[in-house]
Amino acid sequence: MPNATTGSDAPAAPDSSIGPRTSVTGQMPVTMPPDFAFSVRFGITGKNEINTFNGTVTKDLVVKGTAQAELVFTDSELADIYARLRTINIYRELNLEPDSRNCVQTPFGEEHWRIRLDGEERSFYWDEENCEITADAKLMKELRSYIFELVKSKPAYLELPEAVGGYD
C-alpha cells in the first residue's frame, strides 16, 4: 500500500499532518540544506538502490544477486536533484494510492524513497501492482528515472556486472 511516513520506514497511511514543515505554506527550503540526502529502492523487487546516505548504488543482477559500487554526485548534480524535488514539493501531502484497482499485474515495479531535509526524514512507497500510478507517484518516478540516468553514466556503475536473467 502506498504511504508517506517520517522518521522511519514503517508503513503508514498518508496524512497531511505527517512531514516536516519549514513554513506556514509547507514549502521546502529554497536553499538545499547541508544535510540533504536521499535513497530510493526501485524495480521489480526493489533491489536496485541509489543511496546518498551511504554513498552507494546497488544493482539488481537478478539471478546473480546484487552488486554495489561507490556513488558520488557532484554538488551541481545534488543541487539539481534538490531543485527537482522542490518542484514536486515533498513537504505537501502526496497522493500515492491509485483510485482504481481494476487490474493486477505480476511482476510489478515498486519504489521506496527516504529523504532527509533539515534533520527530518520522510519516506514514501508505492507500487504498480494495480497497473497504474497516481500523478504524484509519476512525478517521483520521473525524478528517479532522471537520477538513475545520472548514475548510469558514472564510471563506478559502468564497472558493475551485467544482470543475468529477468523477471516474468
C-alpha positions in Angstrom: 0.0 0.0 0.0 1.4 3.4 -0.9 2.3 5.6 2.0 4.2 8.5 3.4 5.9 8.5 6.8 8.5 10.4 8.7 11.3 9.3 10.9 11.2 5.6 10.0 10.5 3.2 7.2 7.4 1.8 8.9 4.3 1.8 6.7 1.6 4.3 7.5 -1.3 5.8 5.7 -0.8 9.2 4.1 -1.6 12.0 6.5 -1.4 15.7 5.8 0.0 16.2 9.3 3.0 14.0 8.5 6.2 15.5 7.4 8.5 18.3 8.3 7.3 21.9 7.9 9.6 24.9 7.5 6.9 27.5 6.9 3.2 28.1 7.1 2.9 27.3 3.4 4.7 23.9 3.8 7.3 24.7 1.1 10.7 23.1 1.0 13.6 25.5 1.8 14.8 27.4 -1.3 18.4 26.6 -0.5 19.4 23.0 -0.3 20.0 22.1 3.4 23.5 20.8 4.2 22.2 17.5 5.5 20.1 16.8 2.3 20.3 13.1 1.5 18.0 10.5 -0.2 17.7 6.9 -1.0 15.4 5.2 -3.5 15.0 1.5 -3.9 13.2 0.5 -7.1 12.5 -2.1 -9.7 10.6 -5.3 -9.8 11.9 -6.5 -6.5 13.1 -3.1 -5.1 16.7 -4.4 -5.1 18.1 -1.5 -7.2 19.1 1.4 -4.9 20.6 4.8 -5.2 21.7 5.9 -1.7 23.3 9.2 -0.9 23.2 8.4 2.9 25.8 5.7 2.3 27.2 6.9 -0.9 26.4 3.7 -2.7 24.5 2.4 -5.7 23.2 -1.2 -5.7 22.3 -3.0 -9.0 19.9 -5.9 -9.1 21.7 -8.7 -11.1 18.5 -10.8 -11.0 19.7 -14.5 -10.7 23.2 -13.4 -9.7 22.1 -11.4 -6.6 23.2 -7.8 -6.4 26.4 -5.7 -6.8 27.3 -2.5 -5.1 29.6 0.4 -6.0 30.5 3.8 -4.5 28.3 6.6 -5.7 29.4 10.3 -5.6 27.2 13.0 -7.0 28.8 16.4 -7.8 27.5 19.4 -5.8 25.8 20.6 -9.0 24.1 17.2 -9.5 22.8 17.2 -5.9 21.6 20.8 -6.3 19.7 19.9 -9.5 18.1 16.9 -7.8 17.1 19.0 -4.8 15.6 21.6 -7.2 13.6 18.9 -8.9 12.4 17.6 -5.5 11.4 21.1 -4.6 9.4 21.5 -7.7 7.4 18.4 -6.7 7.4 19.7 -3.1 7.6 16.6 -1.0 6.5 18.7 2.1 2.9 18.6 0.9 0.7 15.6 1.2 1.4 13.3 -1.8 -1.3 11.2 -3.3 0.4 7.8 -3.9 -2.5 5.4 -3.9 -4.5 4.9 -7.1 -8.2 5.4 -7.0 -8.8 2.3 -9.2 -7.8 -1.3 -8.5 -9.3 -2.8 -11.7 -6.2 -4.7 -12.7 -3.4 -6.8 -11.0 -0.1 -7.4 -12.7 2.9 -9.6 -11.9 5.7 -8.8 -11.7 5.3 -5.1 -10.8 7.6 -2.3 -10.1 7.9 -0.6 -6.7 9.6 2.5 -5.3 10.7 3.2 -1.7 12.0 6.7 -1.1 13.7 8.1 2.0 14.6 11.8 2.0 16.3 13.9 4.7 16.0 17.7 4.9 16.9 19.9 7.9 17.2 16.9 10.2 13.8 15.5 9.3 13.2 12.3 7.3 10.3 11.5 5.1 9.6 8.1 3.5 7.3 7.2 0.6 6.3 3.9 -1.0 4.1 2.9 -3.9 3.9 0.1 -6.4 2.5 -0.6 -9.9 0.7 -3.8 -8.9 -2.7 -2.3 -9.8 -1.4 -1.3 -13.3 -1.5 2.4 -12.7 0.2 5.1 -10.6 -1.0 8.5 -9.4 0.2 11.8 -10.8 2.4 12.3 -7.7 3.9 8.8 -8.0 4.5 9.5 -11.7 6.4 12.7 -10.8 8.6 10.8 -8.2 9.2 8.0 -10.7 10.2 10.5 -13.4 12.7 12.1 -10.9 14.1 8.7 -10.0 14.5 7.9 -13.8 16.4 11.2 -14.2 18.6 10.4 -11.2 19.2 6.8 -12.5 20.3 8.2 -15.9 22.9 10.3 -14.0 24.0 7.2 -12.1 24.3 5.0 -15.2 26.9 7.5 -16.6 29.2 7.1 -13.6 32.3 5.0 -14.1 31.7 3.0 -10.9 28.3 2.0 -12.1 29.5 1.1 -15.6 32.0 -1.3 -14.0 29.3 -3.3 -12.3 28.4 -6.7 -13.8 25.5 -7.2 -16.2 22.3 -8.6 -14.9 21.6 -12.3 -15.8 18.0 -13.5 -16.3 14.8 -11.5 -15.9 11.5 -11.3 -14.1 8.5 -13.0 -15.6 
